[in-house]
Amino acid sequence: MSDEQKKVTLMQVISSVLAAMFGVQSAKNRERDFSKGEPWHYAVVGLIFTIIFILIVYGVVQLVISKAAH
């Protein structure tokens, strides 16, 4: 296998970050992430998903508050 085939793909990074957020990451995928993945890829994707999550929660709270005020 060449170095290019051993690298973790963007979809694998996204999948790993989502699994880690829910606490269901498999040992096989975790081992792959630590051995073949770049740490900053996971940090960037994790930060993006955290920001998206915060914005969704904020939006839901604002929607509930506006509905409760009427």
mmJSON file of the N, C-alpha and C atoms, coordinates in Angstrom:
{"data_MODEL":{"atom_site":{
"group_PDB":["ATOM","ATOM","ATOM","ATOM","ATOM","ATOM","ATOM","ATOM","ATOM","ATOM","ATOM","ATOM","ATOM","ATOM","ATOM","ATOM","ATOM","ATOM","ATOM","ATOM","ATOM","ATOM","ATOM","ATOM","ATOM","ATOM","ATOM","ATOM","ATOM","ATOM","ATOM","ATOM","ATOM","ATOM","ATOM","ATOM","ATOM","ATOM","ATOM","ATOM","ATOM","ATOM","ATOM","ATOM","ATOM","ATOM","ATOM","ATOM","ATOM","ATOM","ATOM","ATOM","ATOM","ATOM","ATOM","ATOM","ATOM","ATOM","ATOM","ATOM","ATOM","ATOM","ATOM","ATOM","ATOM","ATOM","ATOM","ATOM","ATOM","ATOM","ATOM","ATOM","ATOM","ATOM","ATOM","ATOM","ATOM","ATOM","ATOM","ATOM","ATOM","ATOM","ATOM","ATOM","ATOM","ATOM","ATOM","ATOM","ATOM","ATOM","ATOM","ATOM","ATOM","ATOM","ATOM","ATOM","ATOM","ATOM","ATOM","ATOM","ATOM","ATOM","ATOM","ATOM","ATOM","ATOM","ATOM","ATOM","ATOM","ATOM","ATOM","ATOM","ATOM","ATOM","ATOM","ATOM","ATOM","ATOM","ATOM","ATOM","ATOM","ATOM","ATOM","ATOM","ATOM","ATOM","ATOM","ATOM","ATOM","ATOM","ATOM","ATOM","ATOM","ATOM","ATOM","ATOM","ATOM","ATOM","ATOM","ATOM","ATOM","ATOM","ATOM","ATOM","ATOM","ATOM","ATOM","ATOM","ATOM","ATOM","ATOM","ATOM","ATOM","ATOM","ATOM","ATOM","ATOM","ATOM","ATOM","ATOM","ATOM","ATOM","ATOM","ATOM","ATOM","ATOM","ATOM","ATOM","ATOM","ATOM","ATOM","ATOM","ATOM","ATOM","ATOM","ATOM","ATOM","ATOM","ATOM","ATOM","ATOM","ATOM","ATOM","ATOM","ATOM","ATOM","ATOM","ATOM","ATOM","ATOM","ATOM","ATOM","ATOM","ATOM","ATOM","ATOM","ATOM","ATOM","ATOM","ATOM","ATOM","ATOM","ATOM","ATOM","ATOM","ATOM","ATOM","ATOM","ATOM","ATOM"],
"id":[1,2,3,4,5,6,7,8,9,10,11,12,13,14,15,16,17,18,19,20,21,22,23,24,25,26,27,28,29,30,31,32,33,34,35,36,37,38,39,40,41,42,43,44,45,46,47,48,49,50,51,52,53,54,55,56,57,58,59,60,61,62,63,64,65,66,67,68,69,70,71,72,73,74,75,76,77,78,79,80,81,82,83,84,85,86,87,88,89,90,91,92,93,94,95,96,97,98,99,100,101,102,103,104,105,106,107,108,109,110,111,112,113,114,115,116,117,118,119,120,121,122,123,124,125,126,127,128,129,130,131,132,133,134,135,136,137,138,139,140,141,142,143,144,145,146,147,148,149,150,151,152,153,154,155,156,157,158,159,160,161,162,163,164,165,166,167,168,169,170,171,172,173,174,175,176,177,178,179,180,181,182,183,184,185,186,187,188,189,190,191,192,193,194,195,196,197,198,199,200,201,202,203,204,205,206,207,208,209,210],
"type_symbol":["N","C","C","N","C","C","N","C","C","N","C","C","N","C","C","N","C","C","N","C","C","N","C","C","N","C","C","N","C","C","N","C","C","N","C","C","N","C","C","N","C","C","N","C","C","N","C","C","N","C","C","N","C","C","N","C","C","N","C","C","N","C","C","N","C","C","N","C","C","N","C","C","N","C","C","N","C","C","N","C","C","N","C","C","N","C","C","N","C","C","N","C","C","N","C","C","N","C","C","N","C","C","N","C","C","N","C","C","N","C","C","N","C","C","N","C","C","N","C","C","N","C","C","N","C","C","N","C","C","N","C","C","N","C","C","N","C","C","N","C","C","N","C","C","N","C","C","N","C","C","N","C","C","N","C","C","N","C","C","N","C","C","N","C","C","N","C","C","N","C","C","N","C","C","N","C","C","N","C","C","N","C","C","N","C","C","N","C","C","N","C","C","N","C","C","N","C","C","N","C","C","N","C","C","N","C","C","N","C","C"],
"label_atom_id":["N","CA","C","N","CA","C","N","CA","C","N","CA","C","N","CA","C","N","CA","C","N","CA","C","N","CA","C","N","CA","C","N","CA","C","N","CA","C","N","CA","C","N","CA","C","N","CA","C","N","CA","C","N","CA","C","N","CA","C","N","CA","C","N","CA","C","N","CA","C","N","CA","C","N","CA","C","N","CA","C","N","CA","C","N","CA","C","N","CA","C","N","CA","C","N","CA","C","N","CA","C","N","CA","C","N","CA","C","N","CA","C","N","CA","C","N","CA","C","N","CA","C","N","CA","C","N","CA","C","N","CA","C","N","CA","C","N","CA","C","N","CA","C","N","CA","C","N","CA","C","N","CA","C","N","CA","C","N","CA","C","N","CA","C","N","CA","C","N","CA","C","N","CA","C","N","CA","C","N","CA","C","N","CA","C","N","CA","C","N","CA","C","N","CA","C","N","CA","C","N","CA","C","N","CA","C","N","CA","C","N","CA","C","N","CA","C","N","CA","C","N","CA","C","N","CA","C","N","CA","C","N","CA","C","N","CA","C","N","CA","C","N","CA","C"],
"label_alt_id":[null,null,null,null,null,null,null,null,null,null,null,null,null,null,null,null,null,null,null,null,null,null,null,null,null,null,null,null,null,null,null,null,null,null,null,null,null,null,null,null,null,null,null,null,null,null,null,null,null,null,null,null,null,null,null,null,null,null,null,null,null,null,null,null,null,null,null,null,null,null,null,null,null,null,null,null,null,null,null,null,null,null,null,null,null,null,null,null,null,null,null,null,null,null,null,null,null,null,null,null,null,null,null,null,null,null,null,null,null,null,null,null,null,null,null,null,null,null,null,null,null,null,null,null,null,null,null,null,null,null,null,null,null,null,null,null,null,null,null,null,null,null,null,null,null,null,null,null,null,null,null,null,null,null,null,null,null,null,null,null,null,null,null,null,null,null,null,null,null,null,null,null,null,null,null,null,null,null,null,null,null,null,null,null,null,null,null,null,null,null,null,null,null,null,null,null,null,null,null,null,null,null,null,null,null,null,null,null,null,null],
"label_comp_id":["MET","MET","MET","SER","SER","SER","ASP","ASP","ASP","GLU","GLU","GLU","GLN","GLN","GLN","LYS","LYS","LYS","LYS","LYS","LYS","VAL","VAL","VAL","THR","THR","THR","LEU","LEU","LEU","MET","MET","MET","GLN","GLN","GLN","VAL","VAL","VAL","ILE","ILE","ILE","SER","SER","SER","SER","SER","SER","VAL","VAL","VAL","LEU","LEU","LEU","ALA","ALA","ALA","ALA","ALA","ALA","MET","MET","MET","PHE","PHE","PHE","GLY","GLY","GLY","VAL","VAL","VAL","GLN","GLN","GLN","SER","SER","SER","ALA","ALA","ALA","LYS","LYS","LYS","ASN","ASN","ASN","ARG","ARG","ARG","GLU","GLU","GLU","ARG","ARG","ARG","ASP","ASP","ASP","PHE","PHE","PHE","SER","SER","SER","LYS","LYS","LYS","GLY","GLY","GLY","GLU","GLU","GLU","PRO","PRO","PRO","TRP","TRP","TRP","HIS","HIS","HIS","TYR","TYR","TYR","ALA","ALA","ALA","VAL","VAL","VAL","VAL","VAL","VAL","GLY","GLY","GLY","LEU","LEU","LEU","ILE","ILE","ILE","PHE","PHE","PHE","THR","THR","THR","ILE","ILE","ILE","ILE","ILE","ILE","PHE","PHE","PHE","ILE","ILE","ILE","LEU","LEU","LEU","ILE","ILE","ILE","VAL","VAL","VAL","TYR","TYR","TYR","GLY","GLY","GLY","VAL","VAL","VAL","VAL","VAL","VAL","GLN","GLN","GLN","LEU","LEU","LEU","VAL","VAL","VAL","ILE","ILE","ILE","SER","SER","SER","LYS","LYS","LYS","ALA","ALA","ALA","ALA","ALA","ALA","HIS","HIS","HIS"],
"label_asym_id":["A","A","A","A","A","A","A","A","A","A","A","A","A","A","A","A","A","A","A","A","A","A","A","A","A","A","A","A","A","A","A","A","A","A","A","A","A","A","A","A","A","A","A","A","A","A","A","A","A","A","A","A","A","A","A","A","A","A","A","A","A","A","A","A","A","A","A","A","A","A","A","A","A","A","A","A","A","A","A","A","A","A","A","A","A","A","A","A","A","A","A","A","A","A","A","A","A","A","A","A","A","A","A","A","A","A","A","A","A","A","A","A","A","A","A","A","A","A","A","A","A","A","A","A","A","A","A","A","A","A","A","A","A","A","A","A","A","A","A","A","A","A","A","A","A","A","A","A","A","A","A","A","A","A","A","A","A","A","A","A","A","A","A","A","A","A","A","A","A","A","A","A","A","A","A","A","A","A","A","A","A","A","A","A","A","A","A","A","A","A","A","A","A","A","A","A","A","A","A","A","A","A","A","A","A","A","A","A","A","A"],
"label_entity_id":["1","1","1","1","1","1","1","1","1","1","1","1","1","1","1","1","1","1","1","1","1","1","1","1","1","1","1","1","1","1","1","1","1","1","1","1","1","1","1","1","1","1","1","1","1","1","1","1","1","1","1","1","1","1","1","1","1","1","1","1","1","1","1","1","1","1","1","1","1","1","1","1","1","1","1","1","1","1","1","1","1","1","1","1","1","1","1","1","1","1","1","1","1","1","1","1","1","1","1","1","1","1","1","1","1","1","1","1","1","1","1","1","1","1","1","1","1","1","1","1","1","1","1","1","1","1","1","1","1","1","1","1","1","1","1","1","1","1","1","1","1","1","1","1","1","1","1","1","1","1","1","1","1","1","1","1","1","1","1","1","1","1","1","1","1","1","1","1","1","1","1","1","1","1","1","1","1","1","1","1","1","1","1","1","1","1","1","1","1","1","1","1","1","1","1","1","1","1","1","1","1","1","1","1","1","1","1","1","1","1"],
"label_seq_id":[1,1,1,2,2,2,3,3,3,4,4,4,5,5,5,6,6,6,7,7,7,8,8,8,9,9,9,10,10,10,11,11,11,12,12,12,13,13,13,14,14,14,15,15,15,16,16,16,17,17,17,18,18,18,19,19,19,20,20,20,21,21,21,22,22,22,23,23,23,24,24,24,25,25,25,26,26,26,27,27,27,28,28,28,29,29,29,30,30,30,31,31,31,32,32,32,33,33,33,34,34,34,35,35,35,36,36,36,37,37,37,38,38,38,39,39,39,40,40,40,41,41,41,42,42,42,43,43,43,44,44,44,45,45,45,46,46,46,47,47,47,48,48,48,49,49,49,50,50,50,51,51,51,52,52,52,53,53,53,54,54,54,55,55,55,56,56,56,57,57,57,58,58,58,59,59,59,60,60,60,61,61,61,62,62,62,63,63,63,64,64,64,65,65,65,66,66,66,67,67,67,68,68,68,69,69,69,70,70,70],
"pdbx_PDB_ins_code":[null,null,null,null,null,null,null,null,null,null,null,null,null,null,null,null,null,null,null,null,null,null,null,null,null,null,null,null,null,null,null,null,null,null,null,null,null,null,null,null,null,null,null,null,null,null,null,null,null,null,null,null,null,null,null,null,null,null,null,null,null,null,null,null,null,null,null,null,null,null,null,null,null,null,null,null,null,null,null,null,null,null,null,null,null,null,null,null,null,null,null,null,null,null,null,null,null,null,null,null,null,null,null,null,null,null,null,null,null,null,null,null,null,null,null,null,null,null,null,null,null,null,null,null,null,null,null,null,null,null,null,null,null,null,null,null,null,null,null,null,null,null,null,null,null,null,null,null,null,null,null,null,null,null,null,null,null,null,null,null,null,null,null,null,null,null,null,null,null,null,null,null,null,null,null,null,null,null,null,null,null,null,null,null,null,null,null,null,null,null,null,null,null,null,null,null,null,null,null,null,null,null,null,null,null,null,null,null,null,null],
"Cartn_x":[0.834,0.0,0.875,0.499,1.249,0.815,1.568,1.236,-0.118,-0.463,-1.732,-2.913,-2.799,-3.886,-4.015,-2.963,-2.984,-3.584,-3.681,-4.216,-5.71,-6.167,-7.585,-8.303,-9.459,-10.219,-11.05,-11.537,-12.368,-13.626,-14.24,-15.451,-15.14,-13.976,-13.584,-13.353,-12.773,-12.557,-13.909,-14.819,-16.152,-16.862,-16.808,-17.438,-16.844,-15.538,-14.871,-15.235,-15.295,-15.643,-17.082,-17.994,-19.389,-19.526,-18.827,-18.878,-18.304,-17.227,-16.617,-17.538,-18.259,-19.183,-20.304,-20.71,-21.751,-21.177,-19.848,-19.198,-19.31,-19.404,-19.58,-18.475,-17.319,-16.206,-15.711,-15.534,-15.029,-13.522,-13.029,-11.589,-10.791,-11.328,-10.647,-10.488,-11.557,-11.497,-10.632,-10.685,-9.847,-8.369,-8.029,-6.648,-6.22,-7.095,-6.812,-6.582,-7.43,-7.317,-5.99,-5.581,-4.348,-3.104,-3.197,-2.003,-1.851,-2.958,-2.874,-3.426,-4.123,-4.763,-3.883,-4.167,-3.492,-4.321,-3.73,-4.498,-5.241,-4.643,-5.301,-6.552,-6.633,-7.855,-9.024,-8.772,-9.821,-10.189,-9.195,-9.452,-10.321,-10.015,-10.779,-12.206,-12.362,-13.707,-14.493,-13.832,-14.494,-14.939,-14.107,-14.464,-15.655,-15.641,-16.751,-18.057,-18.029,-19.246,-19.697,-18.764,-19.13,-19.83,-19.316,-19.942,-21.331,-21.464,-22.779,-23.753,-23.299,-24.147,-24.61,-23.693,-24.039,-25.054,-24.865,-25.806,-27.181,-27.239,-28.532,-29.237,-28.514,-29.116,-29.594,-28.778,-29.162,-30.439,-30.503,-31.681,-32.933,-32.818,-33.967,-34.429,-33.496,-33.849,-34.55,-34.048,-34.667,-36.075,-36.247,-37.574,-38.542,-38.11,-38.973,-39.333,-38.354,-38.619,-39.609,-39.441,-40.36,-41.765,-41.899,-43.222,-43.863,-43.053,-43.587,-44.05,-43.455,-43.8,-45.155,-45.601,-46.88,-47.994],
"Cartn_y":[-1.19,0.0,1.248,2.23,3.477,4.355,5.414,6.329,6.976,7.242,7.911,7.025,5.704,4.794,4.601,4.837,4.641,5.825,6.969,8.159,8.022,8.695,8.687,9.693,9.292,10.175,11.163,12.196,13.201,12.562,11.657,10.993,10.146,9.524,8.747,9.665,10.835,11.809,12.282,12.636,13.095,11.998,10.781,9.649,9.432,9.521,9.327,10.433,11.663,12.783,12.64,12.306,12.124,10.964,9.855,8.703,9.076,9.83,10.251,11.192,12.048,12.965,12.205,11.073,10.254,9.175,9.016,8.041,6.614,6.406,5.052,4.659,5.24,4.951,3.522,2.77,1.406,1.424,0.37,0.266,0.226,-0.429,-0.531,0.85,1.631,2.973,3.909,3.78,4.614,4.325,3.063,2.686,3.247,3.175,3.74,5.24,5.91,7.36,7.772,7.06,7.421,7.034,5.994,5.549,6.218,6.563,7.077,8.489,8.998,10.308,11.453,12.621,13.851,14.499,14.787,15.346,16.636,17.498,18.775,18.581,17.505,17.23,17.004,16.196,15.889,17.125,17.936,19.154,20.123,20.309,21.238,20.739,19.459,18.905,18.937,18.603,18.659,20.064,21.049,22.448,22.877,22.513,22.857,22.242,20.956,20.304,20.867,21.277,21.892,23.222,24.026,25.308,25.085,24.113,23.802,23.376,22.531,22.072,23.245,24.133,25.302,26.186,26.405,27.221,26.579,25.263,24.568,24.706,24.486,24.627,26.061,27.035,28.437,28.716,28.21,28.418,27.801,26.599,25.937,26.722,27.167,27.954,29.245,29.926,31.166,30.892,29.783,29.413,29.14,28.413,28.098,29.375,30.25,31.504,32.368,32.446,33.28,32.692,31.378,30.741,30.885,30.859,30.972,32.406,33.377,34.777,35.137,34.371,34.692,34.061],
"Cartn_z":[0.0,0.0,0.0,-0.78,-0.799,0.37,0.647,1.73,1.512,0.249,-0.058,0.324,0.124,0.452,1.96,2.711,4.148,4.895,4.251,4.919,5.154,6.177,6.528,5.642,5.093,4.215,5.039,4.374,5.042,5.627,4.897,5.397,6.628,6.663,7.842,9.037,8.799,9.874,10.409,9.515,9.926,10.71,10.209,10.884,12.272,12.379,13.663,14.652,14.183,15.061,15.55,14.658,15.073,16.05,15.778,16.689,18.047,18.058,19.321,20.091,19.391,20.061,20.76,20.175,20.785,21.7,21.711,22.584,22.109,20.802,20.268,19.286,19.403,18.493,18.719,17.638,17.76,17.996,18.613,18.893,17.595,16.585,15.285,14.651,14.639,14.054,14.878,16.193,17.051,16.796,16.654,16.352,14.994,14.001,12.678,12.768,13.538,13.669,14.294,15.344,16.033,15.252,14.428,13.704,12.334,11.684,10.314,10.14,11.125,10.984,11.449,10.921,11.337,12.439,13.592,14.716,14.376,13.567,13.281,12.434,11.634,10.873,11.831,12.857,13.823,14.647,14.972,15.738,14.945,13.667,12.831,12.637,12.297,12.088,13.411,14.514,15.82,16.17,15.892,16.15,15.295,14.031,13.132,13.629,13.987,14.464,15.805,16.657,17.932,17.7,16.787,16.458,15.875,14.97,14.395,15.481,16.403,17.504,18.371,18.712,19.529,18.804,17.51,16.74,16.664,16.538,16.505,17.851,18.941,20.271,20.484,20.094,20.215,19.414,18.196,17.359,17.955,18.497,19.119,20.347,21.154,22.338,21.933,20.923,20.457,19.923,19.232,18.71,19.846,20.849,21.999,22.759,22.954,23.666,22.899,21.578,20.792,20.785,20.765,20.805,22.172,23.222,24.589,24.884,24.204,24.437,23.829,22.877,22.208,22.912],
"occupancy":[1.0,1.0,1.0,1.0,1.0,1.0,1.0,1.0,1.0,1.0,1.0,1.0,1.0,1.0,1.0,1.0,1.0,1.0,1.0,1.0,1.0,1.0,1.0,1.0,1.0,1.0,1.0,1.0,1.0,1.0,1.0,1.0,1.0,1.0,1.0,1.0,1.0,1.0,1.0,1.0,1.0,1.0,1.0,1.0,1.0,1.0,1.0,1.0,1.0,1.0,1.0,1.0,1.0,1.0,1.0,1.0,1.0,1.0,1.0,1.0,1.0,1.0,1.0,1.0,1.0,1.0,1.0,1.0,1.0,1.0,1.0,1.0,1.0,1.0,1.0,1.0,1.0,1.0,1.0,1.0,1.0,1.0,1.0,1.0,1.0,1.0,1.0,1.0,1.0,1.0,1.0,1.0,1.0,1.0,1.0,1.0,1.0,1.0,1.0,1.0,1.0,1.0,1.0,1.0,1.0,1.0,1.0,1.0,1.0,1.0,1.0,1.0,1.0,1.0,1.0,1.0,1.0,1.0,1.0,1.0,1.0,1.0,1.0,1.0,1.0,1.0,1.0,1.0,1.0,1.0,1.0,1.0,1.0,1.0,1.0,1.0,1.0,1.0,1.0,1.0,1.0,1.0,1.0,1.0,1.0,1.0,1.0,1.0,1.0,1.0,1.0,1.0,1.0,1.0,1.0,1.0,1.0,1.0,1.0,1.0,1.0,1.0,1.0,1.0,1.0,1.0,1.0,1.0,1.0,1.0,1.0,1.0,1.0,1.0,1.0,1.0,1.0,1.0,1.0,1.0,1.0,1.0,1.0,1.0,1.0,1.0,1.0,1.0,1.0,1.0,1.0,1.0,1.0,1.0,1.0,1.0,1.0,1.0,1.0,1.0,1.0,1.0,1.0,1.0,1.0,1.0,1.0,1.0,1.0,1.0],
"B_iso_or_equiv":[0.0,0.0,0.0,0.0,0.0,0.0,0.0,0.0,0.0,0.0,0.0,0.0,0.0,0.0,0.0,0.0,0.0,0.0,0.0,0.0,0.0,0.0,0.0,0.0,0.0,0.0,0.0,0.0,0.0,0.0,0.0,0.0,0.0,0.0,0.0,0.0,0.0,0.0,0.0,0.0,0.0,0.0,0.0,0.0,0.0,0.0,0.0,0.0,0.0,0.0,0.0,0.0,0.0,0.0,0.0,0.0,0.0,0.0,0.0,0.0,0.0,0.0,0.0,0.0,0.0,0.0,0.0,0.0,0.0,0.0,0.0,0.0,0.0,0.0,0.0,0.0,0.0,0.0,0.0,0.0,0.0,0.0,0.0,0.0,0.0,0.0,0.0,0.0,0.0,0.0,0.0,0.0,0.0,0.0,0.0,0.0,0.0,0.0,0.0,0.0,0.0,0.0,0.0,0.0,0.0,0.0,0.0,0.0,0.0,0.0,0.0,0.0,0.0,0.0,0.0,0.0,0.0,0.0,0.0,0.0,0.0,0.0,0.0,0.0,0.0,0.0,0.0,0.0,0.0,0.0,0.0,0.0,0.0,0.0,0.0,0.0,0.0,0.0,0.0,0.0,0.0,0.0,0.0,0.0,0.0,0.0,0.0,0.0,0.0,0.0,0.0,0.0,0.0,0.0,0.0,0.0,0.0,0.0,0.0,0.0,0.0,0.0,0.0,0.0,0.0,0.0,0.0,0.0,0.0,0.0,0.0,0.0,0.0,0.0,0.0,0.0,0.0,0.0,0.0,0.0,0.0,0.0,0.0,0.0,0.0,0.0,0.0,0.0,0.0,0.0,0.0,0.0,0.0,0.0,0.0,0.0,0.0,0.0,0.0,0.0,0.0,0.0,0.0,0.0,0.0,0.0,0.0,0.0,0.0,0.0],
"pdbx_formal_charge":[null,null,null,null,null,null,null,null,null,null,null,null,null,null,null,null,null,null,null,null,null,null,null,null,null,null,null,null,null,null,null,null,null,null,null,null,null,null,null,null,null,null,null,null,null,null,null,null,null,null,null,null,null,null,null,null,null,null,null,null,null,null,null,null,null,null,null,null,null,null,null,null,null,null,null,null,null,null,null,null,null,null,null,null,null,null,null,null,null,null,null,null,null,null,null,null,null,null,null,null,null,null,null,null,null,null,null,null,null,null,null,null,null,null,null,null,null,null,null,null,null,null,null,null,null,null,null,null,null,null,null,null,null,null,null,null,null,null,null,null,null,null,null,null,null,null,null,null,null,null,null,null,null,null,null,null,null,null,null,null,null,null,null,null,null,null,null,null,null,null,null,null,null,null,null,null,null,null,null,null,null,null,null,null,null,null,null,null,null,null,null,null,null,null,null,null,null,null,null,null,null,null,null,null,null,null,null,null,null,null],
"auth_seq_id":[1,1,1,2,2,2,3,3,3,4,4,4,5,5,5,6,6,6,7,7,7,8,8,8,9,9,9,10,10,10,11,11,11,12,12,12,13,13,13,14,14,14,15,15,15,16,16,16,17,17,17,18,18,18,19,19,19,20,20,20,21,21,21,22,22,22,23,23,23,24,24,24,25,25,25,26,26,26,27,27,27,28,28,28,29,29,29,30,30,30,31,31,31,32,32,32,33,33,33,34,34,34,35,35,35,36,36,36,37,37,37,38,38,38,39,39,39,40,40,40,41,41,41,42,42,42,43,43,43,44,44,44,45,45,45,46,46,46,47,47,47,48,48,48,49,49,49,50,50,50,51,51,51,52,52,52,53,53,53,54,54,54,55,55,55,56,56,56,57,57,57,58,58,58,59,59,59,60,60,60,61,61,61,62,62,62,63,63,63,64,64,64,65,65,65,66,66,66,67,67,67,68,68,68,69,69,69,70,70,70],
"auth_comp_id":["MET","MET","MET","SER","SER","SER","ASP","ASP","ASP","GLU","GLU","GLU","GLN","GLN","GLN","LYS","LYS","LYS","LYS","LYS","LYS","VAL","VAL","VAL","THR","THR","THR","LEU","LEU","LEU","MET","MET","MET","GLN","GLN","GLN","VAL","VAL","VAL","ILE","ILE","ILE","SER","SER","SER","SER","SER","SER","VAL","VAL","VAL","LEU","LEU","LEU","ALA","ALA","ALA","ALA","ALA","ALA","MET","MET","MET","PHE","PHE","PHE","GLY","GLY","GLY","VAL","VAL","VAL","GLN","GLN","GLN","SER","SER","SER","ALA","ALA","ALA","LYS","LYS","LYS","ASN","ASN","ASN","ARG","ARG","ARG","GLU","GLU","GLU","ARG","ARG","ARG","ASP","ASP","ASP","PHE","PHE","PHE","SER","SER","SER","LYS","LYS","LYS","GLY","GLY","GLY","GLU","GLU","GLU","PRO","PRO","PRO","TRP","TRP","TRP","HIS","HIS","HIS","TYR","TYR","TYR","ALA","ALA","ALA","VAL","VAL","VAL","VAL","VAL","VAL","GLY","GLY","GLY","LEU","LEU","LEU","ILE","ILE","ILE","PHE","PHE","PHE","THR","THR","THR","ILE","ILE","ILE","ILE","ILE","ILE","PHE","PHE","PHE","ILE","ILE","ILE","LEU","LEU","LEU","ILE","ILE","ILE","VAL","VAL","VAL","TYR","TYR","TYR","GLY","GLY","GLY","VAL","VAL","VAL","VAL","VAL","VAL","GLN","GLN","GLN","LEU","LEU","LEU","VAL","VAL","VAL","ILE","ILE","ILE","SER","SER","SER","LYS","LYS","LYS","ALA","ALA","ALA","ALA","ALA","ALA","HIS","HIS","HIS"],
"auth_asym_id":["A","A","A","A","A","A","A","A","A","A","A","A","A","A","A","A","A","A","A","A","A","A","A","A","A","A","A","A","A","A","A","A","A","A","A","A","A","A","A","A","A","A","A","A","A","A","A","A","A","A","A","A","A","A","A","A","A","A","A","A","A","A","A","A","A","A","A","A","A","A","A","A","A","A","A","A","A","A","A","A","A","A","A","A","A","A","A","A","A","A","A","A","A","A","A","A","A","A","A","A","A","A","A","A","A","A","A","A","A","A","A","A","A","A","A","A","A","A","A","A","A","A","A","A","A","A","A","A","A","A","A","A","A","A","A","A","A","A","A","A","A","A","A","A","A","A","A","A","A","A","A","A","A","A","A","A","A","A","A","A","A","A","A","A","A","A","A","A","A","A","A","A","A","A","A","A","A","A","A","A","A","A","A","A","A","A","A","A","A","A","A","A","A","A","A","A","A","A","A","A","A","A","A","A","A","A","A","A","A","A"],
"auth_atom_id":["N","CA","C","N","CA","C","N","CA","C","N","CA","C","N","CA","C","N","CA","C","N","CA","C","N","CA","C","N","CA","C","N","CA","C","N","CA","C","N","CA","C","N","CA","C","N","CA","C","N","CA","C","N","CA","C","N","CA","C","N","CA","C","N","CA","C","N","CA","C","N","CA","C","N","CA","C","N","CA","C","N","CA","C","N","CA","C","N","CA","C","N","CA","C","N","CA","C","N","CA","C","N","CA","C","N","CA","C","N","CA","C","N","CA","C","N","CA","C","N","CA","C","N","CA","C","N","CA","C","N","CA","C","N","CA","C","N","CA","C","N","CA","C","N","CA","C","N","CA","C","N","CA","C","N","CA","C","N","CA","C","N","CA","C","N","CA","C","N","CA","C","N","CA","C","N","CA","C","N","CA","C","N","CA","C","N","CA","C","N","CA","C","N","CA","C","N","CA","C","N","CA","C","N","CA","C","N","CA","C","N","CA","C","N","CA","C","N","CA","C","N","CA","C","N","CA","C","N","CA","C","N","CA","C","N","CA","C","N","CA","C","N","CA","C"],
"pdbx_PDB_model_num":[1,1,1,1,1,1,1,1,1,1,1,1,1,1,1,1,1,1,1,1,1,1,1,1,1,1,1,1,1,1,1,1,1,1,1,1,1,1,1,1,1,1,1,1,1,1,1,1,1,1,1,1,1,1,1,1,1,1,1,1,1,1,1,1,1,1,1,1,1,1,1,1,1,1,1,1,1,1,1,1,1,1,1,1,1,1,1,1,1,1,1,1,1,1,1,1,1,1,1,1,1,1,1,1,1,1,1,1,1,1,1,1,1,1,1,1,1,1,1,1,1,1,1,1,1,1,1,1,1,1,1,1,1,1,1,1,1,1,1,1,1,1,1,1,1,1,1,1,1,1,1,1,1,1,1,1,1,1,1,1,1,1,1,1,1,1,1,1,1,1,1,1,1,1,1,1,1,1,1,1,1,1,1,1,1,1,1,1,1,1,1,1,1,1,1,1,1,1,1,1,1,1,1,1,1,1,1,1,1,1]
}}}
